[in-house]
Amino acid sequence: MLNKELRDEAEALVKKVVVGRNTVPLGNVTLKQADTRVPLSLWREAAVINLATGTPVRVSHLRGTMSDYGFQLQSTLNTTVDVCAVFFFF
């Protein structure tokens, strides 16, 4: 049941926006490392990847822009999102 709830929450975070004549998915997430946070807009295929809060990821091929809200990143047609393996050592 928890997986379904997470999936429903993730789907609710992805909006559908009109670009030209097409409707494309747009997901907004925040990348965080230490005290640094950077907003990231994931477009099209990159927006439909299931991610949970706290999941370590590697994202490539992004475009950085300045806006009225500060620096932010956007995916491109070549963006890849890879979930990183997490190992616990005791």
Contacts in CASP RR format, 6 or more apart in sequence:
PFRMAT RR
TARGET T0000
AUTHOR 0000-0000-0000
METHOD contacts of the structure
MODEL  1
MLNKELRDEAEALVKKVVVGRNTVPLGNVTLKQADTRVPLSLWREAAVIN
LATGTPVRVSHLRGTMSDYGFQLQSTLNTTVDVCAVFFFF
6 50 0 8 1.000
6 52 0 8 1.000
7 50 0 8 1.000
10 50 0 8 1.000
10 51 0 8 1.000
10 52 0 8 1.000
13 27 0 8 1.000
13 28 0 8 1.000
13 29 0 8 1.000
14 25 0 8 1.000
14 26 0 8 1.000
14 27 0 8 1.000
14 47 0 8 1.000
14 48 0 8 1.000
15 25 0 8 1.000
15 26 0 8 1.000
15 27 0 8 1.000
16 23 0 8 1.000
16 24 0 8 1.000
16 25 0 8 1.000
16 26 0 8 1.000
17 23 0 8 1.000
17 24 0 8 1.000
17 25 0 8 1.000
17 26 0 8 1.000
18 24 0 8 1.000
24 43 0 8 1.000
24 44 0 8 1.000
24 47 0 8 1.000
25 43 0 8 1.000
25 44 0 8 1.000
25 47 0 8 1.000
25 48 0 8 1.000
26 41 0 8 1.000
26 42 0 8 1.000
26 43 0 8 1.000
26 47 0 8 1.000
27 41 0 8 1.000
27 42 0 8 1.000
27 43 0 8 1.000
27 47 0 8 1.000
28 39 0 8 1.000
28 40 0 8 1.000
28 41 0 8 1.000
28 42 0 8 1.000
29 39 0 8 1.000
29 40 0 8 1.000
29 42 0 8 1.000
29 51 0 8 1.000
30 37 0 8 1.000
30 38 0 8 1.000
30 39 0 8 1.000
30 40 0 8 1.000
31 37 0 8 1.000
31 38 0 8 1.000
31 39 0 8 1.000
31 40 0 8 1.000
31 59 0 8 1.000
31 73 0 8 1.000
32 38 0 8 1.000
38 71 0 8 1.000
38 72 0 8 1.000
38 73 0 8 1.000
39 69 0 8 1.000
39 72 0 8 1.000
39 73 0 8 1.000
40 59 0 8 1.000
40 62 0 8 1.000
40 72 0 8 1.000
40 73 0 8 1.000
40 74 0 8 1.000
40 75 0 8 1.000
41 72 0 8 1.000
41 73 0 8 1.000
41 74 0 8 1.000
41 75 0 8 1.000
42 49 0 8 1.000
42 75 0 8 1.000
42 79 0 8 1.000
42 81 0 8 1.000
43 74 0 8 1.000
43 75 0 8 1.000
44 75 0 8 1.000
44 77 0 8 1.000
46 75 0 8 1.000
46 79 0 8 1.000
46 80 0 8 1.000
46 81 0 8 1.000
47 75 0 8 1.000
49 81 0 8 1.000
51 57 0 8 1.000
51 81 0 8 1.000
51 83 0 8 1.000
55 83 0 8 1.000
56 83 0 8 1.000
56 84 0 8 1.000
56 86 0 8 1.000
57 81 0 8 1.000
57 82 0 8 1.000
57 83 0 8 1.000
57 84 0 8 1.000
58 81 0 8 1.000
58 82 0 8 1.000
58 84 0 8 1.000
59 75 0 8 1.000
59 79 0 8 1.000
59 80 0 8 1.000
59 81 0 8 1.000
59 82 0 8 1.000
60 78 0 8 1.000
60 79 0 8 1.000
60 80 0 8 1.000
60 82 0 8 1.000
61 75 0 8 1.000
61 76 0 8 1.000
61 78 0 8 1.000
61 79 0 8 1.000
61 80 0 8 1.000
62 73 0 8 1.000
62 74 0 8 1.000
62 75 0 8 1.000
62 76 0 8 1.000
62 79 0 8 1.000
63 73 0 8 1.000
63 74 0 8 1.000
63 75 0 8 1.000
63 76 0 8 1.000
64 71 0 8 1.000
64 72 0 8 1.000
64 73 0 8 1.000
64 74 0 8 1.000
65 71 0 8 1.000
65 72 0 8 1.000
65 73 0 8 1.000
65 74 0 8 1.000
66 72 0 8 1.000
END
